[in-house]
Amino acid sequence: MSSQAATGPTGAPPKDGKKRRGVGKVLYQVRSVFKRGGRSKSRPGQAGDPASALMSQPAAPAAAPRVPQYEGATKIPRSQIHEERAKKLGSRFGLEIKPSEWHSTEGDVLRVEKSVRMRIHRECHRCHSAFGVGNECPNCQHKRCKNCTRYPPKRSESERQVHRERREAVMRRNKENAPIIPSYDYSQKIILTRPPKAGKQDLVFKGKPRMRVRRTCHVCDTLITAHSKQARVCDNCGHRRCGDCPRSPDAKKKYPYGYPNDEPGPNFKGVHACHECKKKFPANTEDGTECANCSHKKCADCPRVKPKKVEPEPDPDLLENLRLRMEALRTADE
């Protein structure tokens, strides 16, 4: 018991390092009992607890953000700002910009109207140092005067008027000769015109002139059109277009092996080539004819030359005449 009394009810030794005796010991024990009782009665869940009281109170509504007030500021929608920027970029570079695809256009912004100001630089006329914010030179402590160089130089009223007139002329010229904005809308037919040399009707561009080619069936003399039920087939007799069907205008010199996509006809059977030496036989050559190059007889394995456009060979008589004329000119020069 003596050890418990010495250490106190809480088991901790007294702070002063001496044992309490008599009335002091009794008062110390009474004070410690009151402290323990106060701690046990004040629990977090009870209504008397200040912490629980604070937690039970409803949260105060958040204060609305305070919008700063500026003198001369006007509230305008953000979409208007982006429309103005897109219009300026389009008129300057010939672009078509949609503000909705550029930035977010939600909300409002504050606009403050300010006059246009020009940045002016001054230079000390003594040490040629640039002035800062103040009127004193940072190098030689010279006070700024009228002799100090000013850039841009100050203009007179007549010079300002000339500048205004020049700027108005440039703005008028840009308005009259506005940049051409390309249009990629091909839903409407584009017609190219130009003013006529004489008369009132404009000249219409109709494209490169083309020659209309007509093919006629050699069996029933019916025109084979491009809108037939079957391609390259006569609607009257069902004959498939061949090398004997006449063409208007005729171009046999350009197509000596036959016209493209034509079948061999009874008269024009096409041009075949020897399958051994690739030498071409004359047109409409019968099977069994010997090749002039390798003496091979034409057979079923000799392929038909594909009809294609061939540049005509120059006339040998014309080349000889040209050669004689060139020689005559060279002799005259010598």
Residue pairs with C-beta under 8 A, 6 or more apart in sequence:
5 25
6 13
6 19
7 13
8 14
8 28
8 29
8 32
9 29
9 32
9 33
10 32
14 20
14 28
20 28
42 48
42 49
43 49
44 51
44 52
45 52
46 52
47 53
70 110
70 112
72 112
72 113
73 110
73 111
73 112
74 110
74 111
74 113
75 108
75 109
75 110
75 111
76 108
76 109
76 111
77 105
77 107
77 108
77 109
78 104
78 105
78 106
78 107
78 108
78 109
79 99
79 105
81 109
81 111
82 99
82 102
82 103
82 105
83 99
85 99
86 97
86 98
86 99
86 102
89 95
89 97
90 96
90 97
90 181
91 178
91 179
92 179
93 179
94 179
94 180
94 181
94 182
95 181
96 181
99 105
118 152
120 150
120 151
120 152
121 130
121 131
121 150
121 151
122 130
122 131
122 144
122 148
122 149
122 150
122 151
123 129
123 130
123 131
123 148
123 149
123 151
124 130
124 131
124 137
124 139
124 140
124 142
124 144
124 148
125 145
125 147
125 148
125 149
126 137
126 140
126 142
127 137
127 139
127 140
127 142
129 137
129 138
129 139
129 140
131 137
131 138
131 144
131 148
132 138
135 143
135 144
136 142
136 143
136 144
137 143
137 144
155 163
191 204
191 205
192 204
192 205
193 202
193 203
193 204
193 205
194 202
194 203
194 205
195 202
195 203
196 202
196 203
211 249
213 247
213 248
213 249
214 223
214 247
214 248
215 223
215 224
215 241
215 245
215 246
215 247
215 248
216 222
216 223
216 224
216 245
216 246
216 248
217 223
217 224
217 234
217 236
217 237
217 239
217 241
217 245
218 239
218 242
218 244
218 245
218 246
218 265
219 234
219 237
219 239
220 234
220 236
220 237
220 239
222 234
222 235
222 236
222 237
224 232
224 233
224 234
224 235
224 241
224 245
225 235
228 234
228 235
229 235
232 240
232 241
232 261
232 262
233 239
233 240
233 241
234 240
234 241
240 263
241 261
241 262
241 263
242 262
242 263
242 264
242 265
242 266
242 268
243 258
243 259
243 262
243 263
243 264
243 265
243 267
243 268
243 269
243 270
244 265
244 266
244 267
244 268
245 262
245 265
247 259
251 259
253 312
254 309
254 310
254 312
255 307
255 308
255 309
255 310
256 271
256 283
256 310
257 270
257 271
257 305
257 306
257 307
257 308
257 310
258 264
258 268
258 270
258 271
258 307
259 307
260 307
260 308
261 307
262 307
264 270
264 304
267 284
268 283
268 284
269 283
269 284
270 283
270 304
270 305
270 307
271 280
271 281
271 282
271 283
271 304
271 305
272 280
272 281
272 285
272 298
272 302
272 303
272 304
272 305
273 279
273 280
273 281
273 302
273 303
273 304
273 305
274 280
274 281
274 291
274 293
274 294
274 296
274 298
274 302
275 296
275 299
275 301
275 302
275 303
276 291
276 294
276 296
277 291
277 293
277 294
277 296
279 291
279 292
279 293
279 294
280 305
281 289
281 291
281 298
281 302
285 298
286 298
287 297
287 298
287 299
287 300
288 297
288 298
289 297
289 298
290 296
290 297
290 298
291 297
291 298
